[in-house]
Amino acid sequence: MRGRRKKIMSVVIKGIVLAAFLVFFLAPVYTLVIESLKPESQWLTGTLFPTRLTLSNYGAVLHGRIYRQVTYIPPIMGYMINSLIVSLAEMVISILLGSLAAYAIQRYRTGGSFLSGWIISMMFIPPVGVIIPLLIYYTRLGLYDTLTVLIISGLIFTLPLAVWIMIAVYQGIPTSLEEAAYVDGFGRLRTIFRFIYPVALYGFLAVGILVFVFSWNSFTIPLVLTSSTSAQTLSVYISEFQTLYGSVYGPEAAAGVLMSIPTVIFVGFIVKYLGKGLVSGFGKR
Amino acid sequence: MARGTKLFGWILISPTLAVLLFLAIFPFAYLIYLSFQRFDPFISSNITFVGFQNYVTLTKDISFPIILENTFVFLAAVVLLVFAFGLVLALMLRNPFPGRNIIIILIMIPFMLSTAVIGTLWRISLQPFGYVNYVVTFFHIKPEAWLDRTFGSPTYVMIWLIIAAVWELTPLIFLILFTGFNSIPKELYEAAQVDGMSSFRQFRIITFPLSRTTIFLALFFAFLFPLRSFGLVYNLTYGGPGIYTATLPFYIYLTGVSFTSPYAGYGYASVLSILLLVIVSVIVIVLNLITRGQEVSGFYER
């Protein structure tokens, strides 16, 4: 009897703690969504269950609108396209370069554990730490405020990430595959493309989505290296609500929701692959 | 290994190395060069050699000790909380139960958001009429304009900045620990239960020793991601009130990009950047040294 009582107590305590964590993690998200649906008169009231919901904030963000006679909110579309181009380009480059580098590290131990450790630690460099030289350099080259520099610079984080995850992917592919291909007279490079890549396809998908999410969300690099709508990305657009437009909360929240949808739909995928990739790529490189 | 294979490996890795050398080594070399120059583009485009003057500025700048204190308070608090929360969640969600996967997915949502959006949703939550002020009244705390950049209390703003950072980072730490714990064979726990081991003892004898590598990995992220979190400061507090929530990455921005700090200029900003990179490198090296000794005996090496 006592054992059962104790067990019930522990389940109840566990439930309460988990519920508290869920409220902590989800309350701000709920606030964001509900704020994006509030009419202008209720933006500052902070009510969590507004009586009237509207999509007008989304309309404002999609088409652009003037608030309080002076505050012009530009349409979101251009920024979204910029974000999309940068993220997709970074995804392709990271997969291409990262898959080759990870192959060398995992199969040939190129550069030993020092080099692989160095590549992976690049991921931890704070972008702010290297942004000033890049800013000066790009300005001199006439590349400041272009999508190209965003794509290149973002690689400082996404490329090491891709290498890291791909190492874990290759670990799961038996070397007998290459041995068979060599016996059949295939060269090393052709073996990679013909036999390894098809097997590693799910790994490419995992890396691709991870890189897309991180690149879509990146903030520091686009903030510093761009200044006009021709290259600014979504995260810069949203941060401008705070710095330029003041408390236009409804449209700001609507923009936040629109920006988050493409990444949040991948959350199940991230749960499945990010932890696994990071943990086994780290342990066995 | 044949020489040809060795060369082939280097050929495969060279594009990645080229990109990373350009993005990391070149800027670092340029930072060192700039740190000995005066270069203030709003005054003149000339670069003049000034010796160690920018490094001396570090000792004259009265904001600098405040920035350093902010950075380390922020870092220490975030590391501690993120690790504690991540660990508690990973342990609680280790064993399957109905609804577990949905809970995991919901917990991971903050990790999927951009810092720009995280700034937005916390600013909305913390505005004078936001829900946070409803909640705090239950704990007999006076509702406030928590993030007020003119009259706000530096302590409160720092606390909220830390909470937002913990909110942002806990999911990742949880996921790493959770994955590590889950790769431990279940039979070990079954055997321990047969022996009547308490759950604390199970953690000490099975979970902890077998997931050392995972724990170090989680520590890596817990220590280094707060040092990257420039975006959160920018979007949530903008360093305010005054500079009392400005961390080192944000101060670099004020000094070298927006030119709004008293010693603004590329030279001094370079000194600050070097300092940031040195702090990051020291943490990476120390954690690496600790891990290297462990890795051999770690679970994943077996």
Interface residues (C-beta under 8 A of the other chain):
Chain A: K14 V17 L18 F21 L22 F24 F25 L26 A27 P28 V29 T31 L32 E35 L44 T45 G46 L48 L97 G98 L100 A101 Y103 A104 I105 R107 Y108 R109 T110 G111 L115 G117 I119 S121 M122 F124 I125 P126 P127 V128 G129 V130 I131 I132 P133 L134 L135 I136 Y137 I152 S153 L155 I156 L159 P160 V163 R188 L189 V213 W216 N217 S218 F219 T220 L223 V224 L234 S235 V236 I238 S239 F241 Q242 T243 S247 Y249 E252 A253 G256 M259 S260 T263 V264 F266 V267 G268 I270 V271 L274 G275 K276 L278 V279 S280 F282 G283 K284
Chain B: M1 T5 K6 F8 G9 W10 L12 I13 P15 T16 L17 V19 L20 F22 L23 A24 F26 P27 F28 Y30 L31 L34 F85 V88 L89 M92 I103 I104 I105 L106 I107 M108 I109 P110 F111 M112 L113 S114 T115 A116 V117 G119 T120 L121 W122 R123 I124 S125 Q127 P128 F129 G130 Y131 N133 Y134 W167 T170 P171 L172 L175 I176 F178 T179 G180 S183 T213 T214 L217 F220 L224 L227 R228 F230 G231 Y234 N235 Y238 P249 F250 I252 Y253 G256 V257 Y266 A269 S270 S273 L276 L277 V280 V284 N288 E295 G298 F299 Y300 E301
